[in-house]
Amino acid sequence: QLQLVESGGGLVQPGGSLRLSCAASGINFSINTMGWYRQAPGKQREFVARITSGGSTNYADSVKGRFTISRDNAKNTLYLQMSSLKPEDTAVYFCNAARVDIWGYDYWGQGTQVTVSS
């Protein structure tokens, strides 16, 4: 089965750092565009960061300069390194896999909780 499993979430103080991982299986990982999205309680899911099969990245303005997205194709794993965390970063973070050559190809993990609080 196609599966995306996020891990690495937890409780961290403001200004702290956290590294999220997304382990992928059942897909040709290296040709997928991968991304991170997040959703806070009562709010819409929002884009955080994206990395293409060629390694190009882009970020939401709210996280630019603080978060870094990366991928390890040999391990079929996506990462999100988060630093200088703020309380407003508190959300469930979701991993996403997409294909630019297949219309409607769009898969999600179950999410991992990140809580930023003092």
C-alpha positions as CSV (number, residue, x, y, z in Angstrom):
1,Q,0.0,0.0,0.0
2,L,1.0,3.6,-0.6
3,Q,1.9,5.0,2.8
4,L,3.3,8.3,4.3
5,V,4.1,8.2,8.0
6,E,5.2,11.4,9.8
7,S,7.2,11.4,13.0
8,G,9.3,13.7,15.2
9,G,6.6,16.0,16.5
10,G,6.4,16.9,20.2
11,L,6.5,19.8,22.7
12,V,9.1,22.4,22.4
13,Q,9.7,25.9,23.9
14,P,9.5,29.1,21.9
15,G,12.9,29.6,20.1
16,G,13.6,25.9,20.1
17,S,14.1,23.4,17.2
18,L,12.5,20.3,16.0
19,R,13.0,17.9,13.1
20,L,10.1,16.1,11.4
21,S,10.4,13.1,9.2
22,C,8.1,11.5,6.6
23,A,8.8,7.9,5.6
24,A,7.3,7.0,2.3
25,S,6.5,3.5,0.9
26,G,4.6,2.2,-2.1
27,I,5.6,5.1,-4.3
28,N,8.4,6.0,-6.6
29,F,9.7,8.5,-4.1
30,S,12.4,10.1,-6.1
31,I,10.0,11.4,-8.8
32,N,7.4,12.8,-6.4
33,T,7.2,16.4,-5.4
34,M,7.0,16.3,-1.6
35,G,5.6,18.9,0.7
36,W,4.7,19.8,4.3
37,Y,1.4,21.3,5.3
38,R,0.0,22.2,8.7
39,Q,-3.3,22.6,10.4
40,A,-4.1,24.3,13.7
41,P,-7.4,23.6,15.6
42,G,-10.3,25.5,14.0
43,K,-8.1,26.6,11.1
44,Q,-7.6,25.6,7.4
45,R,-4.8,23.5,6.4
46,E,-1.9,25.7,5.0
47,F,1.1,25.2,2.9
48,V,4.5,25.2,4.7
49,A,7.2,24.0,2.3
50,R,7.7,22.0,-0.9
51,I,10.6,20.3,-2.6
52,T,10.5,19.0,-6.2
53,S,12.1,15.9,-7.6
54,G,14.9,18.1,-8.9
55,G,15.5,19.6,-5.5
56,S,14.0,23.0,-5.9
57,T,12.3,24.3,-2.8
58,N,9.8,27.0,-1.8
59,Y,8.4,28.1,1.5
60,A,5.5,29.9,3.0
61,D,6.5,33.5,4.0
62,S,5.7,32.7,7.6
63,V,8.4,30.0,7.9
64,K,11.0,31.3,5.4
65,G,14.4,31.6,7.0
66,R,13.4,29.4,9.9
67,F,12.4,26.0,8.3
68,T,14.4,23.9,5.9
69,I,12.8,21.1,3.8
70,S,15.0,18.3,2.4
71,R,14.8,14.8,1.1
72,D,16.9,11.6,1.1
73,N,15.8,9.6,-1.9
74,A,18.0,6.6,-0.8
75,K,15.9,6.4,2.4
76,N,12.6,7.4,0.8
77,T,12.3,10.0,3.5
78,L,11.3,13.7,3.6
79,Y,12.4,16.0,6.4
80,L,11.5,19.4,7.8
81,Q,14.0,21.1,10.1
82,M,12.3,23.7,12.2
83,S,14.2,26.3,14.2
84,S,13.3,29.6,16.0
85,L,9.9,28.0,16.7
86,K,7.0,30.3,17.6
87,P,3.7,29.5,19.4
88,E,1.9,30.2,16.1
89,D,3.7,27.2,14.6
90,T,1.7,24.9,16.8
91,A,-0.3,22.6,14.5
92,V,-0.6,19.1,13.1
93,Y,2.0,18.8,10.4
94,F,1.2,16.6,7.3
95,C,3.4,15.1,4.7
96,N,2.2,15.3,1.1
97,A,3.2,13.5,-2.1
98,A,2.3,14.7,-5.6
99,R,3.2,14.1,-9.2
100,V,3.3,16.9,-11.8
101,D,2.8,14.4,-14.6
102,I,-0.4,12.7,-13.2
103,W,-3.4,14.8,-12.7
104,G,-5.2,14.2,-9.4
105,Y,-2.2,12.3,-7.8
106,D,-2.1,13.7,-4.3
107,Y,-1.5,11.7,-1.1
108,W,-1.3,12.5,2.6
109,G,0.1,11.1,5.8
110,Q,-1.8,11.1,9.1
111,G,0.1,14.0,10.6
112,T,2.3,14.6,13.6
113,Q,1.6,17.1,16.4
114,V,3.9,20.0,17.0
115,T,3.3,22.2,20.1
116,V,5.3,25.3,20.8
117,S,4.7,26.5,24.4
118,S,6.6,27.8,27.4
